[in-house]
Structures are given as structure tokens and as C-alpha cells.
Amino acid sequence: MAKTLRVGMIGYRFMGKAHSNAWRQAPHFFNLPASVEMHTICGRDLAGVESARAQLGWQHASTDWKAVVNSPDIDIVDINTPNDSHAEIAIAAAKAGKHILCEKPLALTVAQCKEMIQAVKKAKVVNMVCHNYRRIPAIAQAKKMIDEGSLGEIFHYRARYAQDWIVDPEFPLVWRLQKGVSGSGTHGDINAHIIDLGRYLVGEFKEVCGLMHTFIKERPLMDQSGKGDGLGAKGSKKMGKVTVDDAAMFIGRFQNGALANLEATRFALGRKNHVSIEINGSKGSLQFDLEDMNRLKYFDNTNPQDRQGFRDILVTQGGGTHPFVGNWWPPGHIIGYEHTFVHTIADFVQAVMDGKSVHPTFEDGLKNERVLEAVEESAKSRQWVKV
């Protein structure tokens, strides 16, 4: 009889929906080594979490995360809460012997990340940070090509993550705009993604020089009705101070000598969720755009001069040719954003059954946080900072 893994998920809004869909779909499309039971979904608002339970396919709803974490019925704790509670919940889950999947950024500080790592090591539980973009087939294909030496020596990693959802000064002071809850703004929310991809594809960062800026210093406080979440909410007449960055950018060096240039902003009108990456090496270049996520552009300098130019690799071939896509549809039938979470869950379930954590682990979360903090320190001091 196959083992059943019972999941308790803390948090139920934007990421809660994405993770719920992944827990529901992974067993249907991947040959998992265990069955998955969506046991309990948890949140602070009883009506909201009960509605989410019914809509998203969970068996039980709870408003007490401690009860979920300590329940003998739960094998896996999936953390989707605002950033200020990641450490407390994960440490409690580790002490209770649960395997843990945690949304990014791992925690508010390097110190918190270290405590979380200590807890999961002591408990010997499988741990993973949900940096779902690592499991975009095109990104996994890029990693494979870089590891095979297709690009030669890496010279440049250039990445931009651009959104526009807080350009309106009337947009309210949601938790993502409060340092005490989020840790940082655009920096920890979306810059964290392209930092993680840089570490995954190119290597560890050595030093950084950063700039962070807040365009709108005050915003309306949240409407007390409690309606709405981070990416869409209503404001009241009272104003509050924005305590995080609206945009962050930095240049840097990787330990292998490659140069880095990263920009993240929520003030790029027309950009809803734009992630663009280019990597240049001695033998060729790769370029990726999340808005065309089933395509990887590749320049091969070994081609004859009369046939050179960027060409498209359509990462939709199954049968092991391209990562992950063989579990979905016939060649040419594209996949989307939500599938990256399914791939993450599938790999996490396999890791739990193997008893061995899979990338990105809490250690990766710590390394990302070190880069985030170094950039923040650099922006304050206006100096280069070693990671």
C-alpha cells in the first residue's frame, strides 16, 4: 500500500491558491511515490479560510496554525503566510517533525534563516523554499545547457523583474509595503526571484553595489473591512508611511568572475509580471522572457558566420527531451505559470519519500537572504559590500 502524505497549508490567498492547485494536480500528472491528501488549510479569518477550503479542495479548515503544525495527522507543512511569520511557523513545524515547504523569501533576516536551518537539521526533516521559477522548463533547460558547457565561460548575467501594480498613489498600504511584515519591498518580493535564478544558473555572488528607492512615501491605510489582499485591496482616508523600497537595482560579481546586473521594480507601467534574463558566455548566449515562457533563445557562436543569430528553442518536447513537459501535453502544447508550482510540489513529494531535501533548500534561502541584505547594506552605505 502506497504511503499517504497529509498536508497542512498555512495561508490561503494568492500563493495559497497557487499551492492548492499544485497539490491537487501533481498526483494526476506525475507518477508520485506517495499519495497526497489535502488535509487542512489554515488562516486567520474563519469565513475566508472556510470559503477557501470549499473552493480549493481541502478537507478541513482551521484558524490555529499551531494546532495544524502539531497535529499527528499532518506530515507536511506548507507555509504561504506573510514573511514575518515564516520563521516561527517553520521552526515549530520542524520541532513537530514535519517536512516543510516555505514560500520565499525564507525569512526577514539572515539570523532568522540560520535559526530555521538549525531547526530543520536538528529534526532531520526535508525542507524546500518555493522558488517556483527554477522549475520553468526553459530555465531548467538553460541550467542543463550551461552545465554542459554550451555557453563556455560565463561573462554576464542580466535580469529584470518588472511589475506595475503600485504605481497608483491611492493604492493602499498592504502588508507587502510594510517593512515589519515583509522585510523589504520589491527587493525581497521579486528581486529575490532573479537573485535565486542567478545563483542557480551562474553561481554564488561575491560582492554587490546596490540602489533602493521609494517613489511614494505615504499611502492610504487598508480599509478595515479586511477585503482584498496584497495585489488588490481598498484604502481608507487615513494615511500611513511606506517603509519599504518600490524599486531596487544592483550590479555585482559572482565568485566565478561573471558580472551581474539586476533590476526589480513595481513602477514599470505596462509590465504585469515581466521577468527577462540574458546570460552571455564565451561560446554563446541565452535569453529568456517569462511572458513567452515556453521559449528559450540561444545564440551559438560555433555556427558558421552566414548562419548566426539567436534561434528559438521551443521547450515543449516530451520524452525527457525537455525538463518536466513530458508529464503534460503533446509537443507544441504550451504550459503556464501554475505548472511551475506543480513541478515544485512533485519534486518536493519525491524528496520527502527519499528523505533528502531538493533544491532550493533552506540553505539556498539563507544564501539568497545574504545577497538581499548585502544589497540593502550597500544602498544605505553607498559602498560595495561583500556577500
N, C-alpha and C positions, 0 to 999 in steps of 0.2 A: 504493500500500500504506500503510495507516494506521500511524503510529508506535506502537511499544510502549514503555511506561514500566515499567521494572523497579523494584520496591520492596524496600528493605531495612528491616525494622522492628526496632528495639531495644527489648526489653521485651515480655513475653508474658502477663502475668497479667490483672487486671481490665480495664485500659484496652487491653491487647493483644488481648483477646477482642473488645472493642467495635470497635476499629480494624480487626481482621482481618475481622469480619463486614461492615464498611463497604467495605473494599477488594474483598471478594468480591461484594457486592450492587450497588455503584454501576454497574458496566458493564451489568448486567442491566436496570436500571430507568431509567437516564439515558443520553441519547444523547451519550456522551463523544467528544471529538475525538481520542482515542487509546485503544488497548487497554492494559489493566493486567495486569502479570504479578507475582504474589505470589512474589517470587524467594527471599528469605532472611529468616528470623525468628531473632532473636538474644537470648540470655540467659545468665546465669552458670552455671546448673545444666544440665548436658548432658542428663540424663534428662528433666528438666522441659521443656526447650525442644524436645527431640525429640518428646515427647508432644504438646506444643502444635502443633508443625509438622504432625503427622499429623491432629490433630483440627481445626485451624483452616484447613487448606488451603494451606500454604506448600510450596514445592518443596524448599528447603534449610534446614538448621538450623546455627547457629554459636554458639560461646561467645566469640568475639572481635569486639567491636564495631568495633575499628579496621580489621580486615580487611574487614568489611562496608562501612564508610564509604569505604574506599579502593579497593574493587573496581570495575574498569572496567565490570562488568556492571550496576551499580546506578545508577539515575537519580535516585531519590527516597529520602531517609532519613526515616523516621517514628519519632519519639522518644517512648517511653512509660515511661521509667525513673523511679525516684525523683528528686526535684527537684535533688539535689546534683550530678547528672551531666549535666543538660540543657545547660549552657553548654559543657562540654568536648566533648561529642559534636557539638553543633550547630556549633561553631567549626571542628572537624575536618572535618565534612561540607561546610561552606561552602568551606574550603580545597581540598577534593577536587572542588569544582564541582557538588555535589549540591543539588537542591531539597529544602527542609526543612519538614516538618510537625512541630510540637513540642507536647506536652501542656502544660497550664497547671499552676501559674504558670510563666512563661517561664524564670525563674531564681531564685536565692536572694536576690539583691540588685540594686539599680539599677545598680551598677557592672558586674555580670556581664551584665545586659541590654544595656548600652551596648557591651560587647565583642562580643556576639552580633550586634548591629545593624551594627557596623563590619565584621564578617566577612562578613555576607550582602551588604552594599552593595559591598564590595570585589570579591566574587566574582560580583556581579550574578545571584544565584540567587533564585528565588521562595521566599518564606517565609510561614509562617502559624502562628498559635497556635490550638490546638484548643479554642476556647470554643464547644462544640457548641450551647449553649443559644441562641445568636444565630440558629440555623437551625431552631428550633421554628417551625412555620408561624404560630402565634398571635403569637409575638414579632416575626417578620418583618412580619406584618400590622399589629401595633401601631406598628412603626417607620414603615411606609408611611402610616398614618393621622396620626401625629404630624408627619411631614414635609409632609403635605398641609395641615396646619393644623387638623385636626378637633378638637384639644384646645385650640387657641388658645395663649395664653401659659402655659407650664408653671409651676405653683406648687410641687408636691410630688412627690418620688419616695420611696416607702416600700417596702422589700424585706426579706424574712425568709427565710433558708435554715436549716432545722432538721432535724437527724438525732438518732438516739439510740444509736448503736452502741458508744459507750464509757462509758455510764452505769455498767456493772458494774465495780467496783474491781478485780476479778480479771482483767479484760481486759488482755492483755499489752502490753508496751512495743514496739509495732510501729514501723516507720520513720516513720510519719506523726506519731508522738508524740515524735520526737527532732529538735531544732532543727538540729543539724548536717547532717541529711539532708533535712529537709523545709523548712527556712527559718522556717516558723511552723506553727501547728496548724490549727484551724478557720479561722483568718483567711486563710491562703494557699490552703487547700484549697477551701473553699466560699464564704467571703466574696468571694474573687477572682471568682467567677462573677457575683454580684449587683453587684459594682463594675463589672465589664465590661459588664453589661447596662445599668447606669445611664449609663455613658459612651456606649454605643451608642444608647440611646433618648433621653437628655436632653441630654448634653453633657459637657464636661470639668469635673472637680472643681476648686474654687478653694481651699477650706480645710476642715479636719476637726477634730473633737474626739472622741477615742476612749477606750474602756474595754476591757481584755482581762483574762480571769480563767482560772485553772486550778483546777478543783474538786478533782481527785485528783492529789496531788503525787508519789506513788510508785506504781509498778505492777510486777507480776512481769515479769522478763526473758523474752524469747522462748525457747520450747522449742528446744533445739539440734537437734532433728530437722529443723528448717527447713521443716516443714509449715505451710501456711497463708500468707495474705497480709494486706495492710493491713486489710481489713474482716472478717477472720475468722482467728484464729490461737490457738495454745495457749501458755500461760505455764508457766514453771518455778517453783521455790520461791524463787529469788533475786529480790531487788527492785532496781529502778533508778529514777532520778529522771525525772519527766516535765518536759521543758524547753520545752514549747510551751503555747499557750493552748487551753483547752477551749471557750471562748466569746469572741466579740468583737462589739462593737457601736460604732457611731459615728453622730454627727449631722454634717452638713456643709452647705456651699453649693456649688452649681455656678457656673461662670463667668457663666451667663446669669441668675443670681439665684434659680433654683429651690432649694428646701430639700431636703436628703437625710436619711433616717433608715434605717440598715441594721443588721440583726442577723443573726449567724451563730452557731449552737450545735450541739454534738453531744450535748447533755444535755437534749433535749426528748423525754421518753418518749412513745412512740406515733407520733412523726414519723420515718419511714424516709428519705424524700428529699423534704422539703416545701419548695417554693420558691413564695413568694407575693409578688406585685408589685402595687402600685397607683400610678397616676400621675394627678394631678389638675391640670387646667388651667382657663383662663377660660371655655372653651366646653364642656368635658366631662371625663369621667374614663374611664380604662381599668383593668381589674383582671384579673390572670392568676394561675392556680394550677397548678403543674406536675402535681399529682395529678389534674387534669382538663385535660390539655394540648391537647386539640383544641377548646377553648372559650376565647373572649376575651369578657369582659364590658365593655359600653360604655354609658356614660351620656351622652346628648346633650342639652345644656341648651337647644338651639334647638327641641326638640319642644314642642308645646302642653302647658301645665301639667297638663291632665287625662290626659295620656298619658306622663308622665315616669316614669323608673325605669331601673335597669340592665337591659339586654337582652343576650341571648346572641348572639354571632357564632360560628357553628359553622364553623371554618376547614377544611372538608373539600371545598370546591368546586374541581374541576379547571378545566382550560381557561384557566389563567392568572388566574382569579379570586382564588385564594389561593396564596401562595408555596409552591412545592415539591410540593404534594399531587397535582397533575396527573400526576406520574410514578408514582403508586402505584395507588390503587383508585378505584372509582366514588364519587360524592358520598355522604357519610354513613358511609363505611367508614374508621374511625379508624386513625391510626398511633401509634407509641410512641417510647420513649426511644431505641432503637437507630437509628431513622430519622434522628435529628439528626446522627449520625456519618456516615451515608451521604450526607446533603446536604453535609456539610463536605467529604468526600472528592470528591464530584462537582464542587464549586466549586473545590477545590484543583487537580484534574486540568485543568480548564478554564484556570485561572490559569497552570499550568506550560506549557501549549500556547500561551497568549497571551504568555508571557514577562513577565507583570505580576502582582505579588502582589495578593491579595484579602483583605479584612478578615476577621478581625483579624490584622494583620501583627505582626512582631516589635516594631514601633514601638508598637502597641497594648499588647503585653506589657509594654513599658517603662513606658507611661503607667499601666497597672494597678499595676505594682510601685511606682511613685511614690506612689500612693494608699495601698497596703498599708504602705509604710514610714512615711508621714506619720501614719497611724493608730497604728502601733506607737510612734512617737516621742511622739505626743500622750498615749497611755496611760501612758508612762513619766513624762513631764514634767507631766502633768495640766494641759496648756495647749492652746489652739487652735494648729494647725500649718498653714501654707500648703503646698499641694501644689506 
